[in-house]
Amino acid sequence: KGGFKGFELSADRKNQLTASAAVVELMRVIQKNSTQDRVSTMPVPSSRTLSVQISEEPAREVSVNKVKDGEYNAVVDGTSFRVQTAYNSGDFVFKGKVNDVPVTMQFERHPGKFEVQFMGTVFNVFTYTPLEAQLKSYLPKKAHIDNTKFLLSPMPGAVISVNVTPGAKVIVGQEVAVVEAMKMQNVLRSERDA
């Protein structure tokens, strides 16, 4: 009961993921700022301070800087981690070493986050600048909506018929309503007894 929980990361694995995510974000920023079409005369950043958040855990402050090609230093909560990798921004698989310990992860960039598969589990990893992290604290928490008492249509459409009366008992699989969308009728069935 409760569904699949995934792999619980040890403190060392959290540090490896946090340091690697900060390096990948720095690489993305370096690549973005060093394109040939670049008009700005501002120097390309080789270091950055970030807040890195793994899923629902509290964000951690990370200072990351490029030491040389393929080598980075990430300071996570005051502890230094040497990250070595041949990864290029945009690659799908990150292979490298964090303090000489081999790591392999899959990074997929989504707006505002990375989806990272590490140790057989997918983690949402968010990287924020200090200003973004500060402003995020002012955002309201997204409320969880309980839809268990509602029958949701898989697509918008016109209700053609309602096959139950208010207060009637329904059983799992019973036809409750018919919705028409794009000239096709979709039967909506009860997902539970009520």
MOLINTA-V830567 format. One record per residue. N is the residue number from 0. RES is the residue in three letters. SS is DSSP state (@ for helix, = for strand, . for the rest). PHI is phi in whole degrees, -180 to 180 (* if undefined). OMEGA is omega in radians with two decimals (* if undefined). Layout:
BEGIN
<<N & RES & SS & PHI & OMEGA> <N & RES & SS & PHI & OMEGA>>
END
This chain:
BEGIN
<<0 & LYS & . & * & 3.11> <1 & GLY & . & 103 & 3.05> <2 & GLY & . & 84 & -3.11> <3 & PHE & . & -74 & -3.11> <4 & LYS & . & -98 & -3.11> <5 & GLY & . & 84 & -3.07> <6 & PHE & . & -80 & 3.06> <7 & GLU & . & -84 & -3.10> <8 & LEU & . & -76 & 3.00> <9 & SER & . & -73 & 3.12> <10 & ALA & @ & -59 & 3.12> <11 & ASP & @ & -63 & -3.14> <12 & ARG & @ & -67 & 3.07> <13 & LYS & @ & -63 & 3.11> <14 & ASN & @ & -64 & 3.11> <15 & GLN & @ & -62 & 3.13> <16 & LEU & @ & -65 & -3.13> <17 & THR & @ & -63 & 3.14> <18 & ALA & @ & -63 & -3.13> <19 & SER & @ & -65 & 3.12> <20 & ALA & @ & -64 & 3.11> <21 & ALA & @ & -65 & 3.11> <22 & VAL & @ & -65 & 3.14> <23 & VAL & @ & -62 & 3.11> <24 & GLU & @ & -66 & 3.10> <25 & LEU & @ & -62 & 3.11> <26 & MET & @ & -60 & 3.12> <27 & ARG & @ & -63 & 3.14> <28 & VAL & @ & -67 & 3.12> <29 & ILE & @ & -62 & -3.13> <30 & GLN & @ & -63 & -3.13> <31 & LYS & @ & -61 & -3.07> <32 & ASN & @ & -91 & -3.12> <33 & SER & . & -120 & 3.11> <34 & THR & . & -68 & -3.11> <35 & GLN & . & -68 & -3.13> <36 & ASP & . & -80 & -3.05> <37 & ARG & . & -63 & 3.14> <38 & VAL & . & -99 & -3.06> <39 & SER & . & -65 & 3.07> <40 & THR & . & -98 & 3.12> <41 & MET & . & -67 & 3.13> <42 & PRO & . & -68 & 3.09> <43 & VAL & . & -73 & -3.10> <44 & PRO & . & -67 & 3.06> <45 & SER & . & -117 & 3.08> <46 & SER & = & -149 & -3.09> <47 & ARG & = & -162 & 2.99> <48 & THR & = & -107 & -3.06> <49 & LEU & = & -134 & 2.87> <50 & SER & = & -108 & -3.12> <51 & VAL & = & -116 & -3.13> <52 & GLN & = & -121 & 3.09> <53 & ILE & = & -99 & -3.14> <54 & SER & . & 50 & -3.06> <55 & GLU & . & -95 & -3.12> <56 & GLU & . & -74 & 3.09> <57 & PRO & . & -63 & 3.11> <58 & ALA & . & -67 & 3.13> <59 & ARG & = & -122 & 3.13> <60 & GLU & = & -80 & -3.12> <61 & VAL & = & -134 & 2.96> <62 & SER & = & -105 & -3.08> <63 & VAL & = & -128 & 3.09> <64 & ASN & = & -143 & 3.12> <65 & LYS & = & -84 & 3.11> <66 & VAL & = & -83 & 3.07> <67 & LYS & = & -162 & 3.14> <68 & ASP & . & -55 & 3.09> <69 & GLY & . & 84 & 3.14> <70 & GLU & = & -136 & -3.08> <71 & TYR & = & -135 & 3.04> <72 & ASN & = & -120 & 3.10> <73 & ALA & = & -121 & 3.10> <74 & VAL & = & -106 & -3.10> <75 & VAL & = & -108 & -3.13> <76 & ASP & . & 50 & 3.09> <77 & GLY & . & 86 & 3.13> <78 & THR & = & -106 & -3.07> <79 & SER & = & -89 & 3.10> <80 & PHE & = & -130 & 3.07> <81 & ARG & = & -93 & -3.12> <82 & VAL & = & -112 & 3.11> <83 & GLN & = & -117 & -3.12> <84 & THR & = & -162 & 3.01> <85 & ALA & . & -100 & -3.13> <86 & TYR & . & -60 & 3.02> <87 & ASN & . & -116 & 3.13> <88 & SER & . & -55 & -3.11> <89 & GLY & . & 105 & 3.05> <90 & ASP & . & -65 & -3.13> <91 & PHE & . & -86 & -3.08> <92 & VAL & = & -108 & 3.08> <93 & PHE & = & -102 & 3.03> <94 & LYS & = & -119 & 3.14> <95 & GLY & = & -176 & 3.11> <96 & LYS & = & -133 & 3.02> <97 & VAL & = & -118 & -3.02> <98 & ASN & . & 50 & 3.09> <99 & ASP & . & 68 & 3.06> <100 & VAL & = & -99 & -3.13> <101 & PRO & = & -63 & 3.08> <102 & VAL & = & -135 & 3.03> <103 & THR & = & -135 & -3.13> <104 & MET & = & -142 & 3.01> <105 & GLN & = & -112 & 3.13> <106 & PHE & = & -109 & 3.02> <107 & GLU & = & -127 & -3.08> <108 & ARG & = & -82 & 3.02> <109 & HIS & = & -128 & 3.13> <110 & PRO & . & -55 & 3.07> <111 & GLY & . & 81 & -3.11> <112 & LYS & = & -161 & 2.94> <113 & PHE & = & -111 & 2.93> <114 & GLU & = & -102 & -3.02> <115 & VAL & = & -117 & 3.02> <116 & GLN & = & -98 & -3.07> <117 & PHE & = & -146 & -3.13> <118 & MET & . & 58 & 3.07> <119 & GLY & . & 79 & -3.12> <120 & THR & = & -129 & 3.12> <121 & VAL & = & -93 & 3.11> <122 & PHE & = & -119 & 2.96> <123 & ASN & = & -88 & -3.11> <124 & VAL & = & -119 & -3.11> <125 & PHE & = & -107 & 3.07> <126 & THR & = & -120 & -3.10> <127 & TYR & = & -124 & 2.93> <128 & THR & = & -73 & 3.11> <129 & PRO & @ & -57 & 3.12> <130 & LEU & @ & -67 & 3.10> <131 & GLU & @ & -61 & 3.13> <132 & ALA & @ & -64 & 3.13> <133 & GLN & @ & -65 & -3.12> <134 & LEU & @ & -68 & 3.12> <135 & LYS & @ & -61 & -3.12> <136 & SER & . & -65 & 3.13> <137 & TYR & . & -89 & -3.13> <138 & LEU & . & -74 & 3.09> <139 & PRO & . & -70 & 3.09> <140 & LYS & . & -71 & 3.13> <141 & LYS & . & -73 & -3.12> <142 & ALA & . & -76 & 3.07> <143 & HIS & . & -79 & -3.13> <144 & ILE & . & -99 & 3.14> <145 & ASP & . & -89 & 3.14> <146 & ASN & . & -99 & -3.05> <147 & THR & . & -67 & -3.14> <148 & LYS & . & -101 & -3.11> <149 & PHE & . & -119 & 3.02> <150 & LEU & . & -103 & -3.05> <151 & LEU & . & -100 & 3.09> <152 & SER & . & -81 & 3.14> <153 & PRO & . & -71 & 3.11> <154 & MET & . & -155 & 3.11> <155 & PRO & . & -70 & 3.13> <156 & GLY & . & -178 & -3.13> <157 & ALA & = & -94 & 3.08> <158 & VAL & = & -76 & -3.12> <159 & ILE & = & -88 & 3.12> <160 & SER & = & -153 & 3.01> <161 & VAL & = & -119 & -2.97> <162 & ASN & . & -103 & 3.07> <163 & VAL & . & -134 & 3.09> <164 & THR & . & -104 & 3.12> <165 & PRO & . & -57 & 3.11> <166 & GLY & . & 87 & -3.14> <167 & ALA & . & -72 & 3.08> <168 & LYS & . & -80 & 3.07> <169 & VAL & . & -126 & 3.12> <170 & ILE & . & -119 & 3.14> <171 & VAL & . & -56 & 3.08> <172 & GLY & . & 88 & -3.13> <173 & GLN & . & -70 & 3.09> <174 & GLU & = & -69 & -3.08> <175 & VAL & = & -106 & -3.10> <176 & ALA & = & -156 & 3.06> <177 & VAL & = & -126 & 3.13> <178 & VAL & = & -118 & 3.10> <179 & GLU & = & -107 & 3.12> <180 & ALA & = & -141 & 3.12> <181 & MET & . & 54 & 3.10> <182 & LYS & . & 64 & 3.07> <183 & MET & = & -122 & 3.11> <184 & GLN & = & -97 & 3.14> <185 & ASN & = & -116 & 3.11> <186 & VAL & = & -85 & 3.08> <187 & LEU & = & -100 & -3.08> <188 & ARG & = & -114 & 3.11> <189 & SER & . & -65 & 3.12> <190 & GLU & . & -95 & 3.12> <191 & ARG & . & -159 & 3.06> <192 & ASP & . & -74 & 3.11> <193 & ALA & . & -153 & *>>
END
